[in-house]
């Protein structure tokens, strides 16, 4: 049985990979192995054209090796991230919580909102704030506060769909982008997250230390992305003003009367 993994032709141009399997029952592949292409070796995909010249060009150590593109279907690889790719990826994330950061949020929001408007699909935001976070820091110290941030980030990431995104918006605030979710559904999800936050356990105090407030907004109607964020922020302010540990929407009456 062939091992799991990508085929050589599945790599992106310029991507590094480790050869993990070569089917030497294919004579041409066996010849490649005899030429130095073998399991465990690192290669860089220089070009791959299965249509026009039907050739693969690899960089192996400091040499180049070209062969027929059909042979790529008999070679399995494991991609290796280069320093550049690791740096680029790390720049997208908040180092403390592991959530996507605010700069990345702006890129995601612009692209996903444009798709939602073009396809007339619902699109919702949940803006979350950890209640009394300054008091937590002042009472238990900043290291404890960092643990709270990490725990909240973990809880949010574990309890959303794979298609949703969690961003650390700044300080003790998190933003969740939910595609294909209307305002009513968003309210129910935000309420569930609010309940889950109360059960977050922080050693040595157990549960009950953490509560969150949330402001939500969504489409339709299709207003600007900036206005959606502004309305979610106003909804969050309303939740804090009304006593914290609650979810509010810009249309407060709508959420409470119709959910």
C-alpha positions, 0 to 999 in steps of 0.5 A: 500500500502506498503511504499517505502524502502529497504527490510531487505534482501537488507542490507549489512552484518553489516549495521545498519537500522531503521525498517519502516514497518512490514506486520503484516498480516503475522502471523510470522511477527506479532510474531516478532513484539510481540518479540520486532521487530517493526517500529522505532527500530534500527537493525544490520544485522548480517547474511542473508542466503536465500539459505542454512540455510534460516535464518536471524540473527539481533542484536536488542539492545544488543540481537540477534534475528533469524528467517526465511529468507523469512520473510525479504520480509515482512519487510522494512528498512531505512539504517542508516550510521554508524560513520565509513561509514560517516567517510569513505564517507567524506574522499572521498570528498573535504570539500569545493566544495563537489566534489570527492577529488584527492585521490579518483580520483586515485582510480576511474581512475585506475579502470575505465581505466582498464575497458575501455581498457579491453572492448575497450571503449572510455574514456576521461578526462577534466582538468579544471582551473579557469582563473586568480584565483590568481588575484580573490583571491588578488582582492576580498579576499580568502572568495570570492575565496572559493565562486568561487570554490564552484560555479564552482564545483556546475556548473560542477556537475550539467551539467555532466551525472550521470555516470561521475565524477567530482574531485577537482584536487587541488587548482583551478583545477578540473578533469572530468572523462567521460566513454564511451565518445570519444575525439570529444564528450569530446571536445563538452562537455568541450566547453559547460561547458566553456560557462556555466562558464561565466554565473556563478553569484557571488554576488554582482558582477553578471556574468562575473567574472568567466571563465575557461580553459580546456585541454582534452584527451582520448582514443583510442589509449590506452596509460597509465593512467599517460600519459593521465593525462600528455597529458590533463595537456599539453593541459590545459597549451596550453589553458592558453598560447593561451589566456585562456577561451578556450578548447584545446586538446593534438591533437589541430589541430584535435579538431579544424578542425574536431569538 
